[in-house]
């Protein structure tokens, strides 16, 4: 008998890694994952108090410390941690670790510099309405 998880392709029972899970966007995503019956695993630079249903892993995308441990056993990564400085290098660190761990899905969402886009049309408002409101 095999156990559920990434080894046998059971993506619904494996944790979902969220980078930026304590930030503006991630703090909205984590409770929704919990409500959907998923197991959020949050990568954070600082140690956090445990919360029911949420696992916190200490790590840093800039140095790479703890990233391999964070991606271990997950099939889905939501990369929501963005910063104006070093964002590309941090994403590369995460992608390399995720690839090495056999992660099947990686979703990258960034709100970095979105506030710099002036809303001038209905199309702009549709694309950036949340941030322009």
N, C-alpha and C positions, 0 to 999 in steps of 0.2 A: 504494500500500500504506500502510495506517495503522499507527501504532505502538500497542502495547497501552497501556492506561491509561485514565484517566477520560474522555478526549476521545471514546473510542468505547465507553464503558460496560464496560470490562473491569475490574471491581472486584477481581478476584483478583490482578491484577498491579500495582495501584496501592498505594502505601504506606498503612499504617493509622496515623493520628496518635493518639498516646496522650499526654494531659495527665496529669501525676502519675505518669509512667512510672518514676520513680526512687523513688516512695513505697512505702508498705506494700502497697497493692493493685496498683499498676502494675508493681512489680518482680516480681510473680507472673504478670502477664498477658503481659509482653514475651516471656519465654522460650516461652510457649505459642503465641504468634503465630509465632515463629521455627520452632517444631516443626511448625506447620501449613503452613509454606512461605510465610508472609506476610512483608512488609517493614515492621517497626516503625519509625516515626519518632517520637521522643520530644521533646516540648517541655519544655525545662528552663530554669530561671532562670540556671543556671550552665553554663559550658562544660564538657563532659565528654570524657573520653578516648574515642576511637572504639572500638567493639566490633564484632566480625564480624557482619554482617547487620543491625545496628541503626544508624540514622541519628539523630543528636542535633541539634536546632535550638534555638538560644538565643532565648528569648522570655519575656515576662511577661504573664500574663493581667490583672494589675492595671493596668499601664500601656498594654497593647496592643502594646508593642514586640515585633516579631518574629512576631506571631500570623499576619499575612497570609502571610508566607513559610512558616510551619509548615503552613498548610492548603492551600497551592498544590499542585495535582496529586493530592490525596487524595479519595477518595469516601467514606471512613469515618473518623469521629472517635470515639474512646473518651475521654470526659471523666471522668477518674478523679481529678482534682486537686480536692480539697475543703479548705476552711478555714472555721473558725468565723466569721471576719471577712471581709466583702466577697465572699462566695461568689456571691451573686446577680449582682453587677456583673461579676465575672469570667466567669460563665457567659454573660451578655449579650454581652460582648466576643467570646467564642469563637463564639457563635451568629451574630453579625453577620458576622464574618470568614468563617465556614464557609458561610454563605448566599451571600455575595458571591463565593466561590470555586466555588460549584456543588457543594458537598459533598452527597451524597445520603443519608447515614446518620450520625446523631449519637446515640450512646448515652451517657447520663449515669448514673453510679453514684457515690453518696456514702456514706461511712461517718462523716461528721461527726456528732458527738453520739450515735452509735449506742450508745456505752458508757453513756450517761446513762439508757437505757431499762432498767428493772429487769425481769429475766426472772422472771415470776410464773406462767406457764402453759405448757402444751405448745405452744400456738400461738405464744407469744412465743419459745419455744426453737426452734421450727421456723424462724421468721423470722430470728432473730438468734443461732442456735446457734453459728456460727463465732466471733462476737465475744464471746459469753457464756461460752464454754468455758474 
